[in-house]
Amino acid sequence: MKHTILMITMLAAVAAGAQITVTNATFPVVGDTLRTAIDDMPTGIVALTPPGGNQQWDFSSLLAGFTREQIIRPAAEGNAAASFPGAEYFIEIANGGQNYYNVTDQRIELVGFSGEDPLGQGFQVITSFNPPIVERWAPLEFFAINPSNAALLFSFSPDDVPGNIFDQLPINPDSLRVRVAINRLDVVDGWGSLTIPGGVYDVLREKRTEYREVRLDAKVPILGWLDVTDVALANLPVEGLGVDTIVRYYYFNDEEKEPIAIATINNEQNAVTSVEFKANNTSTPVHNAANPRPGIYAYPNPAMVNVRFDFVNLPEGNYKLQFYDLLGKEVLYRQYAIHGNQTEKMDVSSLRPGVYLCSVTNNKGKIVATRRIAVVRP
């Protein structure tokens, strides 16, 4: 009996020793550059393992479709610094926007942003989260729990919206208001080793479950503010309104500033839809998601059956992807509705082996990008 107790104690000590603790020493600071890659169509990724320790996660099959480089700059240098006097630094985001952060010993908080409106209607806003969004927290240890909530509220005039889709509402509002409520539960539910392209890391896995509700209010003469979310969903082409649940798994190392990986789970919570991971040296061609030039990237290239196409920085609209043989004859095409960066998989097994020119044309027939691709057979 004493021997059994001793063995259990020794095994527990070994297991405890294998775990890491992630402290605030991994918080990014001004001057750091964070480099990550993004795979919007991961295959062979098993992230949904049960809680527990001494696990081995193999993400080595990830492809670096896009890369992201984030430079941590002093908040005072930001275009909207005056609106966030307590912020310590900012990071540039898509479409020229900027996120502003406050840092304490235990948290990195997103206090607000400047940039495109959350409903994606093409007008610019500067707004704050109150309370702020908890971006990182420390220390992280196995089975640590951190509940948090955040909120966003901003008003705007319907005239500020390009094309003013709100004219389609059955009311004539003087002003509109967006309300965002976020409730999140973070649980460190696993530890072990994680393999990504270019490295193997000891990690803690943090499961983030976020419940987000976005409402739209309209200010109507005499009646004041009215919740018109349901009316807007029924009458307007506006995405992002309503209630959503977002589940992500974060994998943190005790030395690296970037999360080693962030796996986003689908609505059914049974598959991984995308993974952002630390950008080490990879054998896969990568391209910068911040590059303002529209483009198309295809791999594997040469391809046998399926080709993964990454459409980069394309304005929102309908596009046609066309395959031409060496004689200039169109042999295959697909049509896509695209906004910004988007990944699509295409079956090319119907094509004969050879070299093809792929072109992307917009709805006006203008070619916006081209790429050569080879089709081979085993």
C-alpha positions in Angstrom: 0.0 0.0 0.0 2.8 2.4 0.9 4.5 1.5 -2.3 1.4 2.3 -4.3 1.0 5.6 -2.6 4.6 6.5 -3.2 4.3 5.6 -6.9 1.2 7.8 -7.3 2.9 10.6 -5.6 6.0 10.3 -7.8 3.8 10.1 -11.0 1.9 13.2 -9.9 5.1 15.1 -9.3 6.4 14.1 -12.8 3.2 15.2 -14.4 3.1 18.5 -12.5 6.7 19.1 -13.6 5.9 18.6 -17.2 3.4 21.4 -17.2 4.3 25.0 -17.9 3.1 28.3 -16.5 2.6 31.2 -18.9 3.3 34.5 -17.2 3.1 38.1 -18.2 6.6 37.9 -19.5 5.1 36.7 -22.7 3.0 39.8 -23.1 4.0 41.8 -26.2 5.6 45.2 -25.6 6.3 48.2 -27.7 8.9 47.4 -30.4 7.9 43.7 -30.7 6.8 42.3 -34.1 4.3 39.4 -34.1 4.4 37.1 -37.1 1.7 34.5 -37.7 0.4 32.5 -40.6 -3.2 31.7 -41.4 -4.7 28.5 -42.8 -8.4 29.1 -43.7 -8.9 25.5 -44.9 -7.0 23.2 -42.5 -7.0 19.4 -43.0 -6.0 16.7 -40.6 -6.2 19.0 -37.6 -7.4 17.3 -34.4 -7.9 20.1 -31.8 -11.1 18.9 -30.2 -9.5 16.5 -27.7 -11.0 16.1 -24.2 -9.6 18.2 -21.4 -6.4 16.8 -19.8 -2.7 16.7 -19.6 0.3 15.3 -21.4 -1.4 15.6 -24.8 0.2 15.7 -28.2 -1.4 17.9 -30.9 -0.1 17.6 -34.4 -0.8 20.7 -36.6 2.2 20.0 -38.9 -0.1 19.7 -42.0 -1.1 23.4 -41.8 -0.5 25.5 -44.9 0.6 29.2 -44.6 -2.0 30.6 -46.9 -1.7 34.1 -45.5 0.8 35.7 -43.2 0.2 38.5 -40.8 2.9 40.9 -39.3 1.8 43.0 -36.4 4.2 45.7 -35.1 3.6 46.9 -31.6 3.8 50.7 -31.7 3.3 53.4 -28.9 -0.3 54.5 -28.6 0.8 58.1 -28.9 1.8 57.5 -32.5 -1.6 56.3 -33.5 -4.1 58.4 -35.6 -6.8 58.1 -32.9 -4.5 58.4 -29.8 -6.4 61.3 -28.4 -9.5 59.1 -28.1 -7.7 56.5 -26.0 -5.6 58.4 -23.5 -5.0 55.4 -21.3 -3.8 53.1 -24.0 -0.2 51.8 -24.0 0.2 50.7 -27.6 -1.7 50.1 -30.9 -1.6 47.6 -33.7 -2.7 48.2 -37.3 -5.6 46.1 -38.5 -7.3 45.5 -41.9 -8.4 48.4 -44.1 -6.2 51.0 -42.3 -7.8 50.5 -38.9 -6.0 50.6 -35.5 -6.6 48.6 -32.3 -5.6 50.3 -29.0 -4.6 48.3 -25.9 -4.0 48.9 -22.2 -1.6 46.6 -20.3 -1.5 45.7 -16.7 0.4 43.0 -14.8 -2.4 40.5 -15.4 -4.1 41.6 -18.6 -3.9 43.0 -22.1 -7.1 44.8 -22.8 -8.5 46.0 -26.1 -9.9 49.4 -25.1 -11.1 50.5 -28.5 -10.4 50.9 -32.2 -10.6 53.2 -35.2 -11.5 51.8 -38.6 -14.4 50.3 -40.5 -17.7 49.9 -38.7 -18.5 46.5 -37.1 -21.4 45.9 -39.5 -19.2 46.2 -42.6 -21.1 49.1 -44.2 -18.0 51.0 -45.3 -18.0 54.0 -42.9 -15.3 54.9 -40.4 -15.7 54.9 -36.6 -13.7 55.6 -33.5 -15.2 53.8 -30.6 -14.4 52.3 -27.2 -15.2 49.0 -25.4 -16.6 49.6 -21.9 -15.6 47.3 -20.3 -12.7 46.5 -22.5 -12.1 43.1 -24.2 -9.6 40.9 -22.4 -7.1 40.0 -25.1 -4.6 38.1 -22.9 -4.4 37.3 -19.2 -1.8 35.8 -16.9 -0.7 33.7 -15.2 -2.0 30.7 -17.1 -2.0 27.4 -15.4 -3.8 24.1 -15.9 -7.5 24.5 -15.0 -7.2 28.3 -14.5 -10.5 30.0 -15.3 -11.2 33.6 -16.3 -14.7 34.9 -17.0 -15.0 38.4 -18.6 -17.4 40.6 -20.4 -17.2 43.6 -22.7 -19.5 46.0 -24.4 -19.5 48.5 -27.3 -22.0 51.3 -28.0 -21.8 53.8 -30.8 -24.3 56.0 -32.7 -24.2 57.2 -36.3 -26.3 59.0 -38.9 -27.8 57.0 -41.7 -26.3 59.6 -44.1 -22.8 58.4 -43.0 -23.4 55.0 -44.7 -22.3 54.8 -48.4 -25.4 54.0 -50.4 -27.4 54.1 -47.2 -29.0 50.7 -47.2 -31.0 51.8 -44.2 -33.3 53.6 -46.6 -34.9 50.1 -47.0 -36.1 50.1 -43.4 -39.9 50.7 -43.0 -39.1 53.6 -40.7 -37.2 56.9 -41.2 -34.7 57.1 -38.3 -32.9 60.3 -37.3 -30.0 58.2 -35.9 -28.9 54.6 -35.6 -27.0 52.9 -32.8 -25.1 49.6 -32.6 -25.0 47.7 -29.3 -22.5 44.9 -28.8 -22.5 42.7 -25.6 -19.8 40.1 -25.2 -19.6 37.4 -22.4 -16.7 35.1 -22.5 -15.4 32.2 -20.5 -11.7 31.2 -20.7 -10.6 27.8 -19.3 -7.1 26.4 -19.5 -8.3 22.8 -20.1 -5.2 21.0 -21.4 -1.4 20.9 -21.6 1.1 19.0 -23.7 3.1 19.5 -26.9 2.0 21.1 -30.1 3.7 20.6 -33.5 3.3 23.2 -36.2 5.3 23.8 -39.4 8.8 24.6 -38.2 8.6 23.8 -34.5 7.4 21.8 -31.5 6.3 23.6 -28.4 5.3 22.9 -24.9 1.9 24.5 -24.5 -1.2 25.2 -22.4 -4.5 25.0 -24.2 -7.0 27.7 -23.4 -10.6 27.2 -24.6 -12.4 30.5 -25.2 -16.2 30.4 -25.5 -17.6 33.8 -26.4 -21.3 34.7 -26.5 -21.8 37.8 -28.6 -25.0 39.7 -29.2 -25.1 42.6 -31.7 -28.3 44.8 -31.7 -29.3 47.7 -33.9 -31.4 50.6 -32.5 -33.1 53.4 -34.5 -34.0 56.8 -33.1 -37.5 57.7 -34.3 -39.2 61.1 -33.8 -41.4 61.1 -30.7 -40.8 57.4 -29.9 -37.1 57.7 -29.2 -34.7 54.7 -29.4 -36.3 51.5 -30.7 -34.7 48.1 -31.2 -35.0 47.3 -34.9 -32.6 44.3 -35.1 -35.3 41.9 -36.2 -36.6 44.3 -38.8 -33.1 44.9 -40.1 -32.4 41.2 -40.4 -35.5 40.7 -42.4 -35.1 43.7 -44.7 -31.4 44.6 -45.0 -28.2 42.8 -46.4 -26.4 43.3 -43.1 -24.2 40.6 -41.6 -23.2 40.4 -38.0 -26.5 41.3 -36.3 -28.0 38.9 -33.8 -26.6 36.3 -31.4 -23.5 34.2 -32.0 -21.4 31.7 -30.1 -17.7 31.7 -31.0 -15.3 28.9 -29.8 -11.6 29.1 -30.2 -8.7 27.1 -28.8 -5.5 29.1 -27.9 -2.2 27.3 -27.5 0.3 29.3 -25.4 4.0 28.7 -24.8 5.8 30.1 -21.8 8.5 31.9 -23.9 6.9 32.9 -27.2 5.1 36.2 -27.5 2.6 35.0 -30.2 0.1 32.2 -29.4 1.6 29.1 -31.0 -1.8 28.5 -32.6 -5.4 29.7 -32.5 -8.0 27.2 -33.8 -11.4 28.5 -34.6 -14.3 25.9 -34.3 -17.4 25.7 -36.5 -20.9 26.5 -35.2 -21.6 22.8 -34.7 -18.4 22.6 -32.6 -17.2 19.5 -34.3 -14.5 20.7 -36.7 -11.8 23.3 -37.1 -12.5 26.0 -39.7 -9.3 28.0 -39.6 -6.0 28.1 -37.7 -3.7 31.1 -37.1 -0.3 29.9 -36.0 3.2 31.2 -35.3 5.0 31.8 -38.6 8.2 29.8 -38.5 10.2 28.9 -41.6 7.8 26.9 -43.8 8.1 25.1 -47.0 4.8 26.4 -48.3 4.8 29.7 -50.2 3.3 32.5 -48.1 2.1 35.9 -48.9 1.4 38.9 -46.7 -2.3 39.5 -45.8 -1.4 43.2 -45.4 -0.3 43.5 -49.0 -2.7 46.0 -50.6 -2.3 44.5 -54.1 -5.1 42.1 -55.2 -3.8 38.7 -56.0 -4.5 35.0 -56.3 -2.4 32.2 -54.9 -2.8 28.5 -55.7 -1.3 25.4 -54.2 -0.4 22.7 -54.3 1.1 23.7 -57.6 1.5 21.4 -59.5 -1.8 19.9 -58.5 -3.5 16.5 -59.1 -7.1 16.7 -57.9 -7.8 19.7 -55.7 -6.4 23.2 -55.8 -6.6 25.6 -52.9 -7.0 29.2 -54.1 -6.4 32.1 -51.8 -8.0 35.4 -53.1 -6.1 38.3 -51.5 -7.4 41.8 -50.9 -10.1 41.8 -53.6 -12.9 44.4 -53.2 -16.3 42.9 -52.3 -18.1 41.6 -55.4 -18.7 38.7 -57.8 -15.7 37.2 -59.5 -15.0 34.6 -62.2 -12.0 32.3 -62.0 -11.2 31.0 -65.4 -8.7 28.3 -66.6 -7.2 28.7 -70.1 -5.1 26.2 -72.0 -1.9 27.2 -73.9 -4.1 27.9 -77.0 -6.1 30.5 -75.1 -9.2 28.4 -74.9 -11.3 28.5 -71.7 -11.5 25.0 -70.3 -12.9 25.5 -66.8 -14.4 28.3 -64.7 -16.0 28.9 -61.4 -17.9 32.0 -60.0 -17.4 33.3 -56.4 -18.7 36.1 -54.2 -15.6 37.5 -52.6 -14.8 40.1 -50.0 -11.2 40.7 -49.1 -9.2 37.6 -48.2 -11.0 34.4 -49.0 -10.0 30.7 -49.6 -11.8 28.3 -51.9 -11.1 24.7 -52.9 -11.5 23.7 -56.6 -11.6 20.2 -58.2 -9.4 20.2 -61.3 -9.5 16.4 -61.9 -11.4 17.0 -65.1 -8.5 18.8 -66.7 -5.8 17.1 -68.8 -2.3 17.2 -67.5 -0.6 20.4 -68.6 0.0 24.1 -67.8 -2.9 26.5 -67.5 -3.3 30.2 -67.1 -5.8 31.1 -64.3 -7.4 34.6 -64.4 -9.7 36.3 -62.0 -12.1 38.8 -63.6 -14.5 41.1 -61.8 -18.2 41.7 -62.7 -17.1 44.3 -65.2 -15.0 41.8 -67.1 -11.7 43.3 -65.9 -8.8 40.9 -65.2 -7.6 41.7 -61.6 -5.1 38.8 -61.2 -3.5 35.9 -63.0 -1.6 32.8 -62.1 0.0 29.8 -63.9 -0.8 26.4 -62.5 0.3 22.9 -63.6 -2.0 19.9 -63.5 -0.3 16.5 -63.2 -1.3 12.9 -62.9 0.4 10.1 -60.8 
